[in-house]
C-alpha cells in the first residue's frame, strides 16, 4: 500500500514539475517586452546579450558585482548541489557511466564536506532573513519554507549516507522501477522515506516557487535586452 501511494505521488509530482515549468516558459515567452529596461551597462549587440546571460546564469556575474560574500556562498551552494545531483545519477541509469563511478569514488572521501558546503549557505540565508530587518520586512512564508525544505533534504541525505544507511540495492530497484513504469516495493528505511517525500514536495512546488529563477533568468528583460533604445525606438500603436 505504501509503495503504491508513493509511486502515484512520484508520478504526480513529476507531472506537476514538468507541466509547471513548461507553462512558466510559455508564459515568459509570450509576454511582450517592448520597452527597454535592461540594466546598465547593457550590451549593445546580440553577442553581448548572450554572453551576459551565460555569465549571469553560470557565474552569477551580477551578484558578484553587488555582494561578493553572498556571491561566494551562492557559488558554493550551487556547485555542491550540482555535485550531489550528478552523484545521484547512478540510481537512475544502468549500467552506471564510468564518469559517475569516478565521481562517486571521489565523494566517498569528501562527501561530508560537500554536504556541509550545501547546508551552510542555506543556514546563512535563513539567519539573514530572520536577522536583517530590511530583509525580514520583505520576506514571506514561501521564502522561509523553501530554505527549510532544501535544508531538510540535505540533512536527511547526509543522515542516510553516514548514519542510517538504507539498502542501496533496494533504493535503486525502486527508482528504476519508477522509471520503467514497473513499480517495485519501496525501501522501508524511515530516513529514505523522509528524504524521498521531501524531494517530491520540492518537485511539485518548484514551478510555483522562487526557484523558478533558474529558468526565468533567460527571459528576464533586464538581462536579455539589447541597449538600442535610441536606434530602435518603441512607438505605441495608438500614438500613431
SEPAZA-531560 format. One record per residue (C-alpha): x, y, z; residue in three letters; chain; residue number from 1. Coordinates in steps of 0.1 Angstrom, whole numbers, m for minus. Layout:
BEGIN
<node><px>X</px><py>Y</py><pz>Z</pz><residu>ALA</residu><chaine>A</chaine><num>NUM</num></node>
...
end
This chain:
BEGIN
<node><px>0</px><py>0</py><pz>0</pz><residu>UNK</residu><chaine>A</chaine><num>1</num></node>
<node><px>28</px><py>24</py><pz>9</pz><residu>UNK</residu><chaine>A</chaine><num>2</num></node>
<node><px>47</px><py>16</py><pz>m23</pz><residu>UNK</residu><chaine>A</chaine><num>3</num></node>
<node><px>16</px><py>22</py><pz>m44</pz><residu>UNK</residu><chaine>A</chaine><num>4</num></node>
<node><px>9</px><py>55</py><pz>m27</pz><residu>UNK</residu><chaine>A</chaine><num>5</num></node>
<node><px>44</px><py>68</py><pz>m32</pz><residu>UNK</residu><chaine>A</chaine><num>6</num></node>
<node><px>45</px><py>55</py><pz>m68</pz><residu>UNK</residu><chaine>A</chaine><num>7</num></node>
<node><px>15</px><py>76</py><pz>m77</pz><residu>UNK</residu><chaine>A</chaine><num>8</num></node>
<node><px>28</px><py>105</py><pz>m57</pz><residu>UNK</residu><chaine>A</chaine><num>9</num></node>
<node><px>61</px><py>104</py><pz>m76</pz><residu>UNK</residu><chaine>A</chaine><num>10</num></node>
<node><px>44</px><py>104</py><pz>m110</pz><residu>UNK</residu><chaine>A</chaine><num>11</num></node>
<node><px>20</px><py>132</py><pz>m99</pz><residu>UNK</residu><chaine>A</chaine><num>12</num></node>
<node><px>49</px><py>153</py><pz>m86</pz><residu>UNK</residu><chaine>A</chaine><num>13</num></node>
<node><px>69</px><py>148</py><pz>m118</pz><residu>UNK</residu><chaine>A</chaine><num>14</num></node>
<node><px>39</px><py>157</py><pz>m140</pz><residu>UNK</residu><chaine>A</chaine><num>15</num></node>
<node><px>34</px><py>189</py><pz>m120</pz><residu>UNK</residu><chaine>A</chaine><num>16</num></node>
<node><px>71</px><py>197</py><pz>m122</pz><residu>UNK</residu><chaine>A</chaine><num>17</num></node>
<node><px>73</px><py>193</py><pz>m160</pz><residu>UNK</residu><chaine>A</chaine><num>18</num></node>
<node><px>40</px><py>209</py><pz>m169</pz><residu>UNK</residu><chaine>A</chaine><num>19</num></node>
<node><px>45</px><py>237</py><pz>m144</pz><residu>UNK</residu><chaine>A</chaine><num>20</num></node>
<node><px>79</px><py>246</py><pz>m159</pz><residu>UNK</residu><chaine>A</chaine><num>21</num></node>
<node><px>65</px><py>244</py><pz>m195</pz><residu>UNK</residu><chaine>A</chaine><num>22</num></node>
<node><px>36</px><py>267</py><pz>m186</pz><residu>UNK</residu><chaine>A</chaine><num>23</num></node>
<node><px>60</px><py>292</py><pz>m170</pz><residu>UNK</residu><chaine>A</chaine><num>24</num></node>
<node><px>83</px><py>291</py><pz>m200</pz><residu>UNK</residu><chaine>A</chaine><num>25</num></node>
<node><px>53</px><py>296</py><pz>m223</pz><residu>UNK</residu><chaine>A</chaine><num>26</num></node>
<node><px>41</px><py>325</py><pz>m202</pz><residu>UNK</residu><chaine>A</chaine><num>27</num></node>
<node><px>75</px><py>341</py><pz>m202</pz><residu>UNK</residu><chaine>A</chaine><num>28</num></node>
<node><px>79</px><py>336</py><pz>m240</pz><residu>UNK</residu><chaine>A</chaine><num>29</num></node>
<node><px>46</px><py>352</py><pz>m250</pz><residu>UNK</residu><chaine>A</chaine><num>30</num></node>
<node><px>48</px><py>381</py><pz>m226</pz><residu>UNK</residu><chaine>A</chaine><num>31</num></node>
<node><px>56</px><py>412</py><pz>m247</pz><residu>UNK</residu><chaine>A</chaine><num>32</num></node>
<node><px>86</px><py>434</py><pz>m236</pz><residu>UNK</residu><chaine>A</chaine><num>33</num></node>
<node><px>85</px><py>463</py><pz>m259</pz><residu>UNK</residu><chaine>A</chaine><num>34</num></node>
<node><px>102</px><py>488</py><pz>m235</pz><residu>UNK</residu><chaine>A</chaine><num>35</num></node>
<node><px>139</px><py>488</py><pz>m230</pz><residu>UNK</residu><chaine>A</chaine><num>36</num></node>
<node><px>146</px><py>482</py><pz>m193</pz><residu>UNK</residu><chaine>A</chaine><num>37</num></node>
<node><px>179</px><py>464</py><pz>m195</pz><residu>UNK</residu><chaine>A</chaine><num>38</num></node>
<node><px>203</px><py>472</py><pz>m166</pz><residu>UNK</residu><chaine>A</chaine><num>39</num></node>
<node><px>232</px><py>493</py><pz>m175</pz><residu>UNK</residu><chaine>A</chaine><num>40</num></node>
<node><px>259</px><py>489</py><pz>m185</pz><residu>UNK</residu><chaine>A</chaine><num>41</num></node>
<node><px>240</px><py>468</py><pz>m210</pz><residu>UNK</residu><chaine>A</chaine><num>42</num></node>
<node><px>253</px><py>451</py><pz>m242</pz><residu>UNK</residu><chaine>A</chaine><num>43</num></node>
<node><px>246</px><py>468</py><pz>m275</pz><residu>UNK</residu><chaine>A</chaine><num>44</num></node>
<node><px>245</px><py>437</py><pz>m297</pz><residu>UNK</residu><chaine>A</chaine><num>45</num></node>
<node><px>231</px><py>402</py><pz>m296</pz><residu>UNK</residu><chaine>A</chaine><num>46</num></node>
<node><px>265</px><py>385</py><pz>m289</pz><residu>UNK</residu><chaine>A</chaine><num>47</num></node>
<node><px>269</px><py>407</py><pz>m258</pz><residu>UNK</residu><chaine>A</chaine><num>48</num></node>
<node><px>234</px><py>397</py><pz>m246</pz><residu>UNK</residu><chaine>A</chaine><num>49</num></node>
<node><px>242</px><py>360</py><pz>m250</pz><residu>UNK</residu><chaine>A</chaine><num>50</num></node>
<node><px>275</px><py>364</py><pz>m231</pz><residu>UNK</residu><chaine>A</chaine><num>51</num></node>
<node><px>258</px><py>384</py><pz>m203</pz><residu>UNK</residu><chaine>A</chaine><num>52</num></node>
<node><px>230</px><py>358</py><pz>m198</pz><residu>UNK</residu><chaine>A</chaine><num>53</num></node>
<node><px>256</px><py>330</py><pz>m198</pz><residu>UNK</residu><chaine>A</chaine><num>54</num></node>
<node><px>278</px><py>347</py><pz>m172</pz><residu>UNK</residu><chaine>A</chaine><num>55</num></node>
<node><px>248</px><py>356</py><pz>m150</pz><residu>UNK</residu><chaine>A</chaine><num>56</num></node>
<node><px>234</px><py>320</py><pz>m152</pz><residu>UNK</residu><chaine>A</chaine><num>57</num></node>
<node><px>266</px><py>302</py><pz>m147</pz><residu>UNK</residu><chaine>A</chaine><num>58</num></node>
<node><px>289</px><py>325</py><pz>m127</pz><residu>UNK</residu><chaine>A</chaine><num>59</num></node>
<node><px>263</px><py>349</py><pz>m111</pz><residu>UNK</residu><chaine>A</chaine><num>60</num></node>
<node><px>282</px><py>379</py><pz>m125</pz><residu>UNK</residu><chaine>A</chaine><num>61</num></node>
<node><px>257</px><py>405</py><pz>m114</pz><residu>UNK</residu><chaine>A</chaine><num>62</num></node>
<node><px>256</px><py>391</py><pz>m79</pz><residu>UNK</residu><chaine>A</chaine><num>63</num></node>
<node><px>294</px><py>393</py><pz>m78</pz><residu>UNK</residu><chaine>A</chaine><num>64</num></node>
<node><px>292</px><py>430</py><pz>m85</pz><residu>UNK</residu><chaine>A</chaine><num>65</num></node>
<node><px>267</px><py>436</py><pz>m58</pz><residu>UNK</residu><chaine>A</chaine><num>66</num></node>
<node><px>277</px><py>414</py><pz>m29</pz><residu>UNK</residu><chaine>A</chaine><num>67</num></node>
<node><px>308</px><py>393</py><pz>m31</pz><residu>UNK</residu><chaine>A</chaine><num>68</num></node>
<node><px>302</px><py>375</py><pz>2</pz><residu>UNK</residu><chaine>A</chaine><num>69</num></node>
<node><px>267</px><py>363</py><pz>m9</pz><residu>UNK</residu><chaine>A</chaine><num>70</num></node>
<node><px>282</px><py>355</py><pz>m43</pz><residu>UNK</residu><chaine>A</chaine><num>71</num></node>
<node><px>307</px><py>332</py><pz>m27</pz><residu>UNK</residu><chaine>A</chaine><num>72</num></node>
<node><px>280</px><py>314</py><pz>m8</pz><residu>UNK</residu><chaine>A</chaine><num>73</num></node>
<node><px>258</px><py>311</py><pz>m38</pz><residu>UNK</residu><chaine>A</chaine><num>74</num></node>
<node><px>286</px><py>296</py><pz>m59</pz><residu>UNK</residu><chaine>A</chaine><num>75</num></node>
<node><px>294</px><py>271</py><pz>m31</pz><residu>UNK</residu><chaine>A</chaine><num>76</num></node>
<node><px>257</px><py>262</py><pz>m28</pz><residu>UNK</residu><chaine>A</chaine><num>77</num></node>
<node><px>251</px><py>257</py><pz>m65</pz><residu>UNK</residu><chaine>A</chaine><num>78</num></node>
<node><px>284</px><py>238</py><pz>m70</pz><residu>UNK</residu><chaine>A</chaine><num>79</num></node>
<node><px>276</px><py>215</py><pz>m41</pz><residu>UNK</residu><chaine>A</chaine><num>80</num></node>
<node><px>241</px><py>210</py><pz>m55</pz><residu>UNK</residu><chaine>A</chaine><num>81</num></node>
<node><px>255</px><py>201</py><pz>m89</pz><residu>UNK</residu><chaine>A</chaine><num>82</num></node>
<node><px>279</px><py>176</py><pz>m75</pz><residu>UNK</residu><chaine>A</chaine><num>83</num></node>
<node><px>252</px><py>160</py><pz>m54</pz><residu>UNK</residu><chaine>A</chaine><num>84</num></node>
<node><px>227</px><py>157</py><pz>m83</pz><residu>UNK</residu><chaine>A</chaine><num>85</num></node>
<node><px>254</px><py>143</py><pz>m105</pz><residu>UNK</residu><chaine>A</chaine><num>86</num></node>
<node><px>263</px><py>116</py><pz>m79</pz><residu>UNK</residu><chaine>A</chaine><num>87</num></node>
<node><px>226</px><py>106</py><pz>m78</pz><residu>UNK</residu><chaine>A</chaine><num>88</num></node>
<node><px>226</px><py>97</py><pz>m115</pz><residu>UNK</residu><chaine>A</chaine><num>89</num></node>
<node><px>238</px><py>62</py><pz>m106</pz><residu>UNK</residu><chaine>A</chaine><num>90</num></node>
<node><px>203</px><py>54</py><pz>m92</pz><residu>UNK</residu><chaine>A</chaine><num>91</num></node>
<node><px>186</px><py>63</py><pz>m125</pz><residu>UNK</residu><chaine>A</chaine><num>92</num></node>
<node><px>208</px><py>45</py><pz>m151</pz><residu>UNK</residu><chaine>A</chaine><num>93</num></node>
<node><px>220</px><py>10</py><pz>m156</pz><residu>UNK</residu><chaine>A</chaine><num>94</num></node>
<node><px>249</px><py>4</py><pz>m163</pz><residu>UNK</residu><chaine>A</chaine><num>95</num></node>
<node><px>264</px><py>34</py><pz>m144</pz><residu>UNK</residu><chaine>A</chaine><num>96</num></node>
<node><px>287</px><py>56</py><pz>m166</pz><residu>UNK</residu><chaine>A</chaine><num>97</num></node>
<node><px>324</px><py>54</py><pz>m157</pz><residu>UNK</residu><chaine>A</chaine><num>98</num></node>
<node><px>325</px><py>92</py><pz>m151</pz><residu>UNK</residu><chaine>A</chaine><num>99</num></node>
<node><px>297</px><py>89</py><pz>m124</pz><residu>UNK</residu><chaine>A</chaine><num>100</num></node>
<node><px>315</px><py>60</py><pz>m108</pz><residu>UNK</residu><chaine>A</chaine><num>101</num></node>
<node><px>347</px><py>81</py><pz>m106</pz><residu>UNK</residu><chaine>A</chaine><num>102</num></node>
<node><px>327</px><py>110</py><pz>m91</pz><residu>UNK</residu><chaine>A</chaine><num>103</num></node>
<node><px>312</px><py>86</py><pz>m65</pz><residu>UNK</residu><chaine>A</chaine><num>104</num></node>
<node><px>346</px><py>73</py><pz>m56</pz><residu>UNK</residu><chaine>A</chaine><num>105</num></node>
<node><px>358</px><py>108</py><pz>m51</pz><residu>UNK</residu><chaine>A</chaine><num>106</num></node>
<node><px>328</px><py>117</py><pz>m30</pz><residu>UNK</residu><chaine>A</chaine><num>107</num></node>
<node><px>335</px><py>88</py><pz>m6</pz><residu>UNK</residu><chaine>A</chaine><num>108</num></node>
<node><px>363</px><py>109</py><pz>9</pz><residu>UNK</residu><chaine>A</chaine><num>109</num></node>
<node><px>349</px><py>144</py><pz>8</pz><residu>UNK</residu><chaine>A</chaine><num>110</num></node>
<node><px>312</px><py>138</py><pz>8</pz><residu>UNK</residu><chaine>A</chaine><num>111</num></node>
<node><px>306</px><py>152</py><pz>43</pz><residu>UNK</residu><chaine>A</chaine><num>112</num></node>
<node><px>323</px><py>184</py><pz>32</pz><residu>UNK</residu><chaine>A</chaine><num>113</num></node>
<node><px>301</px><py>187</py><pz>2</pz><residu>UNK</residu><chaine>A</chaine><num>114</num></node>
<node><px>271</px><py>182</py><pz>24</pz><residu>UNK</residu><chaine>A</chaine><num>115</num></node>
<node><px>284</px><py>209</py><pz>48</pz><residu>UNK</residu><chaine>A</chaine><num>116</num></node>
<node><px>290</px><py>233</py><pz>18</pz><residu>UNK</residu><chaine>A</chaine><num>117</num></node>
<node><px>254</px><py>227</py><pz>7</pz><residu>UNK</residu><chaine>A</chaine><num>118</num></node>
<node><px>239</px><py>232</py><pz>42</pz><residu>UNK</residu><chaine>A</chaine><num>119</num></node>
<node><px>260</px><py>262</py><pz>54</pz><residu>UNK</residu><chaine>A</chaine><num>120</num></node>
<node><px>248</px><py>287</py><pz>28</pz><residu>UNK</residu><chaine>A</chaine><num>121</num></node>
<node><px>212</px><py>277</py><pz>33</pz><residu>UNK</residu><chaine>A</chaine><num>122</num></node>
<node><px>215</px><py>282</py><pz>70</pz><residu>UNK</residu><chaine>A</chaine><num>123</num></node>
<node><px>232</px><py>316</py><pz>64</pz><residu>UNK</residu><chaine>A</chaine><num>124</num></node>
<node><px>204</px><py>327</py><pz>41</pz><residu>UNK</residu><chaine>A</chaine><num>125</num></node>
<node><px>178</px><py>317</py><pz>67</pz><residu>UNK</residu><chaine>A</chaine><num>126</num></node>
<node><px>195</px><py>335</py><pz>95</pz><residu>UNK</residu><chaine>A</chaine><num>127</num></node>
<node><px>200</px><py>365</py><pz>73</pz><residu>UNK</residu><chaine>A</chaine><num>128</num></node>
<node><px>163</px><py>367</py><pz>65</pz><residu>UNK</residu><chaine>A</chaine><num>129</num></node>
<node><px>155</px><py>365</py><pz>102</pz><residu>UNK</residu><chaine>A</chaine><num>130</num></node>
<node><px>182</px><py>388</py><pz>115</pz><residu>UNK</residu><chaine>A</chaine><num>131</num></node>
<node><px>184</px><py>416</py><pz>90</pz><residu>UNK</residu><chaine>A</chaine><num>132</num></node>
<node><px>155</px><py>440</py><pz>94</pz><residu>UNK</residu><chaine>A</chaine><num>133</num></node>
<node><px>151</px><py>451</py><pz>58</pz><residu>UNK</residu><chaine>A</chaine><num>134</num></node>
<node><px>152</px><py>416</py><pz>45</pz><residu>UNK</residu><chaine>A</chaine><num>135</num></node>
<node><px>128</px><py>403</py><pz>72</pz><residu>UNK</residu><chaine>A</chaine><num>136</num></node>
<node><px>104</px><py>430</py><pz>62</pz><residu>UNK</residu><chaine>A</chaine><num>137</num></node>
<node><px>101</px><py>419</py><pz>26</pz><residu>UNK</residu><chaine>A</chaine><num>138</num></node>
<node><px>102</px><py>381</py><pz>34</pz><residu>UNK</residu><chaine>A</chaine><num>139</num></node>
<node><px>71</px><py>360</py><pz>32</pz><residu>UNK</residu><chaine>A</chaine><num>140</num></node>
<node><px>63</px><py>324</py><pz>43</pz><residu>UNK</residu><chaine>A</chaine><num>141</num></node>
<node><px>74</px><py>310</py><pz>10</pz><residu>UNK</residu><chaine>A</chaine><num>142</num></node>
<node><px>109</px><py>324</py><pz>14</pz><residu>UNK</residu><chaine>A</chaine><num>143</num></node>
<node><px>114</px><py>306</py><pz>47</pz><residu>UNK</residu><chaine>A</chaine><num>144</num></node>
<node><px>96</px><py>274</py><pz>35</pz><residu>UNK</residu><chaine>A</chaine><num>145</num></node>
<node><px>119</px><py>268</py><pz>5</pz><residu>UNK</residu><chaine>A</chaine><num>146</num></node>
<node><px>151</px><py>273</py><pz>27</pz><residu>UNK</residu><chaine>A</chaine><num>147</num></node>
<node><px>138</px><py>249</py><pz>53</pz><residu>UNK</residu><chaine>A</chaine><num>148</num></node>
<node><px>128</px><py>224</py><pz>27</pz><residu>UNK</residu><chaine>A</chaine><num>149</num></node>
<node><px>162</px><py>224</py><pz>10</pz><residu>UNK</residu><chaine>A</chaine><num>150</num></node>
<node><px>179</px><py>222</py><pz>44</pz><residu>UNK</residu><chaine>A</chaine><num>151</num></node>
<node><px>159</px><py>192</py><pz>54</pz><residu>UNK</residu><chaine>A</chaine><num>152</num></node>
<node><px>166</px><py>174</py><pz>21</pz><residu>UNK</residu><chaine>A</chaine><num>153</num></node>
<node><px>203</px><py>180</py><pz>25</pz><residu>UNK</residu><chaine>A</chaine><num>154</num></node>
<node><px>202</px><py>169</py><pz>62</pz><residu>UNK</residu><chaine>A</chaine><num>155</num></node>
<node><px>183</px><py>138</py><pz>55</pz><residu>UNK</residu><chaine>A</chaine><num>156</num></node>
<node><px>207</px><py>129</py><pz>27</pz><residu>UNK</residu><chaine>A</chaine><num>157</num></node>
<node><px>237</px><py>133</py><pz>50</pz><residu>UNK</residu><chaine>A</chaine><num>158</num></node>
<node><px>219</px><py>112</py><pz>76</pz><residu>UNK</residu><chaine>A</chaine><num>159</num></node>
<node><px>213</px><py>84</py><pz>51</pz><residu>UNK</residu><chaine>A</chaine><num>160</num></node>
<node><px>249</px><py>84</py><pz>38</pz><residu>UNK</residu><chaine>A</chaine><num>161</num></node>
<node><px>267</px><py>85</py><pz>72</pz><residu>UNK</residu><chaine>A</chaine><num>162</num></node>
<node><px>244</px><py>73</py><pz>100</pz><residu>UNK</residu><chaine>A</chaine><num>163</num></node>
<node><px>213</px><py>54</py><pz>90</pz><residu>UNK</residu><chaine>A</chaine><num>164</num></node>
<node><px>221</px><py>38</py><pz>57</pz><residu>UNK</residu><chaine>A</chaine><num>165</num></node>
<node><px>193</px><py>23</py><pz>36</pz><residu>UNK</residu><chaine>A</chaine><num>166</num></node>
<node><px>197</px><py>m7</py><pz>13</pz><residu>UNK</residu><chaine>A</chaine><num>167</num></node>
<node><px>211</px><py>9</py><pz>m18</pz><residu>UNK</residu><chaine>A</chaine><num>168</num></node>
<node><px>202</px><py>m21</py><pz>m40</pz><residu>UNK</residu><chaine>A</chaine><num>169</num></node>
<node><px>166</px><py>m18</py><pz>m29</pz><residu>UNK</residu><chaine>A</chaine><num>170</num></node>
<node><px>167</px><py>20</py><pz>m34</pz><residu>UNK</residu><chaine>A</chaine><num>171</num></node>
<node><px>180</px><py>16</py><pz>m70</pz><residu>UNK</residu><chaine>A</chaine><num>172</num></node>
<node><px>155</px><py>m12</py><pz>m77</pz><residu>UNK</residu><chaine>A</chaine><num>173</num></node>
<node><px>127</px><py>11</py><pz>m66</pz><residu>UNK</residu><chaine>A</chaine><num>174</num></node>
<node><px>139</px><py>41</py><pz>m86</pz><residu>UNK</residu><chaine>A</chaine><num>175</num></node>
<node><px>145</px><py>20</py><pz>m117</pz><residu>UNK</residu><chaine>A</chaine><num>176</num></node>
<node><px>110</px><py>5</py><pz>m113</pz><residu>UNK</residu><chaine>A</chaine><num>177</num></node>
<node><px>95</px><py>40</py><pz>m113</pz><residu>UNK</residu><chaine>A</chaine><num>178</num></node>
<node><px>115</px><py>49</py><pz>m145</pz><residu>UNK</residu><chaine>A</chaine><num>179</num></node>
<node><px>104</px><py>18</py><pz>m163</pz><residu>UNK</residu><chaine>A</chaine><num>180</num></node>
<node><px>68</px><py>21</py><pz>m151</pz><residu>UNK</residu><chaine>A</chaine><num>181</num></node>
<node><px>72</px><py>m13</py><pz>m134</pz><residu>UNK</residu><chaine>A</chaine><num>182</num></node>
<node><px>68</px><py>m3</py><pz>m97</pz><residu>UNK</residu><chaine>A</chaine><num>183</num></node>
<node><px>89</px><py>m22</py><pz>m72</pz><residu>UNK</residu><chaine>A</chaine><num>184</num></node>
<node><px>85</px><py>m23</py><pz>m34</pz><residu>UNK</residu><chaine>A</chaine><num>185</num></node>
<node><px>96</px><py>9</py><pz>m17</pz><residu>UNK</residu><chaine>A</chaine><num>186</num></node>
<node><px>125</px><py>6</py><pz>9</pz><residu>UNK</residu><chaine>A</chaine><num>187</num></node>
<node><px>112</px><py>8</py><pz>44</pz><residu>UNK</residu><chaine>A</chaine><num>188</num></node>
<node><px>141</px><py>29</py><pz>58</pz><residu>UNK</residu><chaine>A</chaine><num>189</num></node>
<node><px>124</px><py>58</py><pz>75</pz><residu>UNK</residu><chaine>A</chaine><num>190</num></node>
<node><px>151</px><py>83</py><pz>66</pz><residu>UNK</residu><chaine>A</chaine><num>191</num></node>
<node><px>149</px><py>73</py><pz>29</pz><residu>UNK</residu><chaine>A</chaine><num>192</num></node>
<node><px>111</px><py>77</py><pz>30</pz><residu>UNK</residu><chaine>A</chaine><num>193</num></node>
<node><px>115</px><py>112</py><pz>46</pz><residu>UNK</residu><chaine>A</chaine><num>194</num></node>
<node><px>142</px><py>121</py><pz>20</pz><residu>UNK</residu><chaine>A</chaine><num>195</num></node>
<node><px>121</px><py>109</py><pz>m9</pz><residu>UNK</residu><chaine>A</chaine><num>196</num></node>
<node><px>89</px><py>126</py><pz>4</pz><residu>UNK</residu><chaine>A</chaine><num>197</num></node>
<node><px>108</px><py>160</py><pz>7</pz><residu>UNK</residu><chaine>A</chaine><num>198</num></node>
<node><px>121</px><py>156</py><pz>m28</pz><residu>UNK</residu><chaine>A</chaine><num>199</num></node>
<node><px>86</px><py>150</py><pz>m42</pz><residu>UNK</residu><chaine>A</chaine><num>200</num></node>
<node><px>74</px><py>181</py><pz>m23</pz><residu>UNK</residu><chaine>A</chaine><num>201</num></node>
<node><px>102</px><py>201</py><pz>m39</pz><residu>UNK</residu><chaine>A</chaine><num>202</num></node>
<node><px>94</px><py>188</py><pz>m74</pz><residu>UNK</residu><chaine>A</chaine><num>203</num></node>
<node><px>57</px><py>197</py><pz>m71</pz><residu>UNK</residu><chaine>A</chaine><num>204</num></node>
<node><px>65</px><py>231</py><pz>m55</pz><residu>UNK</residu><chaine>A</chaine><num>205</num></node>
<node><px>94</px><py>241</py><pz>m78</pz><residu>UNK</residu><chaine>A</chaine><num>206</num></node>
<node><px>74</px><py>257</py><pz>m106</pz><residu>UNK</residu><chaine>A</chaine><num>207</num></node>
<node><px>55</px><py>279</py><pz>m81</pz><residu>UNK</residu><chaine>A</chaine><num>208</num></node>
<node><px>85</px><py>289</py><pz>m60</pz><residu>UNK</residu><chaine>A</chaine><num>209</num></node>
<node><px>113</px><py>314</py><pz>m65</pz><residu>UNK</residu><chaine>A</chaine><num>210</num></node>
<node><px>135</px><py>285</py><pz>m76</pz><residu>UNK</residu><chaine>A</chaine><num>211</num></node>
<node><px>119</px><py>291</py><pz>m110</pz><residu>UNK</residu><chaine>A</chaine><num>212</num></node>
<node><px>145</px><py>318</py><pz>m113</pz><residu>UNK</residu><chaine>A</chaine><num>213</num></node>
<node><px>168</px><py>291</py><pz>m127</pz><residu>UNK</residu><chaine>A</chaine><num>214</num></node>
<node><px>145</px><py>292</py><pz>m158</pz><residu>UNK</residu><chaine>A</chaine><num>215</num></node>
<node><px>133</px><py>328</py><pz>m156</pz><residu>UNK</residu><chaine>A</chaine><num>216</num></node>
<node><px>167</px><py>343</py><pz>m158</pz><residu>UNK</residu><chaine>A</chaine><num>217</num></node>
<node><px>168</px><py>335</py><pz>m195</pz><residu>UNK</residu><chaine>A</chaine><num>218</num></node>
<node><px>136</px><py>355</py><pz>m201</pz><residu>UNK</residu><chaine>A</chaine><num>219</num></node>
<node><px>144</px><py>385</py><pz>m178</pz><residu>UNK</residu><chaine>A</chaine><num>220</num></node>
<node><px>142</px><py>417</py><pz>m199</pz><residu>UNK</residu><chaine>A</chaine><num>221</num></node>
<node><px>167</px><py>433</py><pz>m176</pz><residu>UNK</residu><chaine>A</chaine><num>222</num></node>
<node><px>192</px><py>407</py><pz>m188</pz><residu>UNK</residu><chaine>A</chaine><num>223</num></node>
<node><px>183</px><py>397</py><pz>m223</pz><residu>UNK</residu><chaine>A</chaine><num>224</num></node>
<node><px>176</px><py>431</py><pz>m240</pz><residu>UNK</residu><chaine>A</chaine><num>225</num></node>
<node><px>200</px><py>449</py><pz>m263</pz><residu>UNK</residu><chaine>A</chaine><num>226</num></node>
<node><px>206</px><py>485</py><pz>m253</pz><residu>UNK</residu><chaine>A</chaine><num>227</num></node>
<node><px>195</px><py>501</py><pz>m285</pz><residu>UNK</residu><chaine>A</chaine><num>228</num></node>
<node><px>166</px><py>522</py><pz>m273</pz><residu>UNK</residu><chaine>A</chaine><num>229</num></node>
<node><px>178</px><py>552</py><pz>m294</pz><residu>UNK</residu><chaine>A</chaine><num>230</num></node>
<node><px>185</px><py>532</py><pz>m326</pz><residu>UNK</residu><chaine>A</chaine><num>231</num></node>
<node><px>153</px><py>512</py><pz>m324</pz><residu>UNK</residu><chaine>A</chaine><num>232</num></node>
<node><px>126</px><py>532</py><pz>m305</pz><residu>UNK</residu><chaine>A</chaine><num>233</num></node>
<node><px>93</px><py>517</py><pz>m295</pz><residu>UNK</residu><chaine>A</chaine><num>234</num></node>
<node><px>62</px><py>536</py><pz>m306</pz><residu>UNK</residu><chaine>A</chaine><num>235</num></node>
<node><px>28</px><py>528</py><pz>m292</pz><residu>UNK</residu><chaine>A</chaine><num>236</num></node>
<node><px>4</px><py>518</py><pz>m319</pz><residu>UNK</residu><chaine>A</chaine><num>237</num></node>
<node><px>m23</px><py>542</py><pz>m305</pz><residu>UNK</residu><chaine>A</chaine><num>238</num></node>
<node><px>1</px><py>571</py><pz>m307</pz><residu>UNK</residu><chaine>A</chaine><num>239</num></node>
<node><px>5</px><py>569</py><pz>m345</pz><residu>UNK</residu><chaine>A</chaine><num>240</num></node>
end
